[in-house]
Amino acid sequence: MDLISLLKERVIPIVLKGETTDLTEKSTALAEFFPFLLAILKGKPSLISLFQNNLNPRLSDLFNTRSELKDQFLASVSQQVPQDEIEHLLNRSIPATLNVLEDEAGSHDPTVIQHFLEQNHADIGAGLAPWAKAILAALGLGTLAGTANVTSQPVASPTHAPIVEEQKKSNFWLPLIALLILLFLAFWLLRSCKNNESTAPVTATENTANVNQQPAYFQISTDHTGGLVTCQAKIGDPSFIDILQKEVKQIFTHENGCGADSSRHFNAALVDQNSLVSVLKLLKGVPNVSMIWTGNQITLQGADTAALQALADKIKPLAKDVQVVVEQPAVLDENTAVTSSVDKAKEALSQIDPNQVKPLDIATALNLQIINFASASADIPDVNKSVLDQASVLMNKVQNVQLVVKGYTDATGNAAANKTLSQKRAKSVVDYLVSKGVDPSKLQAQGFGQENPVADNATKEGQFKNRRIEFEVINTETGTVRTVDEQGVEKTN
């Protein structure tokens, strides 16, 4: 299968997922965009690195300052679909296209990808529409479109008859190419007028469709070492979510990444989300901090106000259209904290589609709750049982997955006794889920006692945070279940 056909097969279904209107026109636009995009990446390999480091690449990046050429391009591919809708679609296709190129080239290295594009030069050139070649020529990439520069040919001489003949052929095509460009410009001007006439009603319709959308949302928190503890993303762009997951896993060296919701209930982009990767890199290593990014505000929370303010000062130049707020730590009310956490967990579980259950989303929702066991007790508080009831129904719908329940305590008391208590608490949760019909093979209890604290044990608030139950999914991407036999040897089934 040639490269352009491969992109049509693998990228179009991803980008059009959730679309319900003008599917034929949108598929055609994407098909015409692929060879154009590849031709530019081949001619300007610096764009490959730019797009790889940008979570939200834009069509305008291909045209640099030549906005009039971008308008011409959109007028050519949009057909009867509003141009801004097509532009959003093409923006979303860029990272998905890069993913395919990286897979096929076998490397993330831009030099390797460029070499791969060179190898597929013929397929790229064959897929270019005539009007696309004219735009590439205007961008200074005419040779990529198969348009030779006739002025570079050798001067004719009597002893070079074939060269003279070839030059005559080239000169014959020049007026025809100029005529095609003029016809294209006339067509673009006509289409622009028609699009301007229909702009007002289209905008009104789009605004109506977006009224019920919630702002995009991203939340992340770190432990006492600055490692990842929890992460949630609610952004209505599946392609962006895929890229975000890869970045979070790589930056924090974390196997599971974020719990995510890419449905259209949420806006397709965070404000200033191009800076998100840079912000995550700043956040890594900062202990016990929580960041919430939604609407036009980033909120930083944590006990060390000075460290938070230093972090905020570094974020502000990166996310210039977002207000960065540092919240002072509040006096902990344990009952309020538990009730609020349970409500958040219930809400997160209720948003999981029962027909498309992802184990990682269940674990993420369960990690939102606080299970505040009574002192020296392994009895599950009644307030948490309703959350576990919801989770058990969803757990019964997934196969080939194992949920690990991890128990932790604070550092008060004997370390050995704390480890035993944490194991009992984790097993208590497992037993409760089994009593609700969850297959025991899907569950595993582990006790860690006072190991791996997430807060300072010197304070009551820190002790409260360290007394916790965490949920982790093993091998969510492969579906492989890992177990430990009676000799303590790990097995993979």
Secondary structure, DSSP 4 states (H G I P E B T S, - for coil): --HHHHHHHHTHHHHTTT--S-HHHHHHHHHHHHHHHHHHHHH-THHHHHHHT-SS--THHHHTT-HHHHHHHHHHH-TTS-HHHHHHHHHHHHHHHHHHHHHHHT---HHHHHHHHHHTHHHHHHH--HHHHHHHHHTT-GGGGT---GGGSPPP-TT-HHHHHHHHHHHHHHHHHHHHHHHHHHHHHHHHHHHHHTHHHHHHHHHHHTTTPBPPEEEEEE-TTS-EEEEEEE-S-HHHHHHHHHHHHHHTT-SS--EEE-STTB-S--TTGGGHHHHHHHHTT--SEEEEEETTEEEEEES-HHHHHHHHHHHTTT-TTSEEEEEPPPPP-HHHHHHHHHHHHHHHHHTS-TTS--HHHHHHHHTTS---PPTT--PPPHHHHHHHHHHHHHHTT--S-EEEEEEE--SSS-HHHHHHHHHHHHHHHHHHHHHTT--GGGEEEEE-TT-S-SS-TTSHHHHHHHSEEEEEEESTTT---EEE-TTS-EEE-
